[in-house]
Amino acid sequence: MDPGVLAAVRLLPRHKKEVEELALTNEDFRGLCRDLADAEQALQRHARAGLPSSAARYAEYRHLIDGLESELRQIIRERRARSEDDRHE
């Protein structure tokens, strides 16, 4: 499985099926997943570095990951809403 999709599934395990389906059909979603994987790798590097300057970078990447999580959750919510609308038509 794609590293970005794996990162999204780790972050949002309750939404595994939706993450996998969206990754197959939505290029923007896949891009966010790739960005998430990259940010997680950078976060881990800075966490291991243990340098004073790494603390600021760590906080930046943590903030970036939080923002990406919000974006992924929003796309999932929108997909659910569209599915609900389709079922009621």
C-alpha positions as CSV (number, residue, x, y, z in Angstrom):
1,M,0.0,0.0,0.0
2,D,1.1,3.5,-0.7
3,P,3.1,5.1,2.2
4,G,0.8,8.2,2.2
5,V,-2.3,6.0,2.5
6,L,-0.8,4.0,5.2
7,A,0.0,7.2,7.1
8,A,-3.6,8.3,6.8
9,V,-4.9,5.0,8.0
10,R,-2.6,5.1,11.0
11,L,-3.9,8.6,11.8
12,L,-7.5,7.8,11.1
13,P,-7.9,4.0,11.8
14,R,-11.7,4.2,12.2
15,H,-11.9,5.6,8.6
16,K,-9.7,3.0,7.0
17,K,-12.2,1.9,4.3
18,E,-13.0,5.5,3.4
19,V,-9.4,6.5,3.3
20,E,-8.6,3.6,0.9
21,E,-11.6,4.3,-1.3
22,L,-10.8,8.1,-1.5
23,A,-7.2,7.3,-2.2
24,L,-8.3,5.3,-5.3
25,T,-10.5,8.1,-6.7
26,N,-9.4,11.5,-5.4
27,E,-6.0,12.9,-6.5
28,D,-6.2,15.8,-4.0
29,F,-6.8,13.3,-1.2
30,R,-3.8,11.2,-2.3
31,G,-1.7,14.4,-2.3
32,L,-2.7,15.2,1.3
33,C,-1.8,11.6,2.3
34,R,1.6,12.0,0.7
35,D,2.1,15.3,2.5
36,L,1.1,13.6,5.7
37,A,3.6,10.8,5.3
38,D,6.4,13.3,4.5
39,A,5.5,15.4,7.5
40,E,5.5,12.4,9.8
41,Q,8.9,11.4,8.6
42,A,10.2,14.9,9.2
43,L,8.7,15.0,12.6
44,Q,10.4,11.7,13.5
45,R,13.8,13.0,12.3
46,H,13.5,16.1,14.4
47,A,12.3,14.1,17.4
48,R,15.4,11.9,17.2
49,A,17.8,14.7,16.6
50,G,17.4,16.1,20.1
51,L,18.9,19.4,19.2
52,P,17.5,22.6,20.6
53,S,16.7,23.9,17.1
54,S,14.8,20.7,16.4
55,A,12.2,21.6,19.0
56,A,10.8,24.4,16.9
57,R,10.8,22.3,13.8
58,Y,9.1,19.5,15.7
59,A,6.4,21.9,16.7
60,E,6.0,23.1,13.1
61,Y,5.6,19.6,11.7
62,R,3.2,18.7,14.5
63,H,1.1,21.7,13.6
64,L,1.3,20.7,9.9
65,I,0.2,17.1,10.7
66,D,-2.8,18.5,12.7
67,G,-3.8,20.6,9.8
68,L,-3.5,17.7,7.3
69,E,-5.6,15.6,9.7
70,S,-8.3,18.3,9.6
71,E,-8.3,18.4,5.9
72,L,-8.5,14.6,5.5
73,R,-11.4,14.5,8.0
74,Q,-13.2,17.3,6.1
75,I,-12.9,15.4,2.8
76,I,-14.3,12.2,4.6
77,R,-17.2,14.2,6.0
78,E,-18.0,15.7,2.6
79,R,-17.9,12.2,1.0
80,R,-20.3,10.9,3.7
81,A,-22.7,13.8,3.2
82,R,-22.8,13.2,-0.5
83,S,-23.4,9.5,0.1
84,E,-26.3,10.3,2.4
85,D,-27.7,12.7,-0.1
86,D,-27.5,10.1,-2.8
87,R,-29.3,7.6,-0.7
88,H,-32.2,10.0,0.0
89,E,-32.8,10.9,-3.6
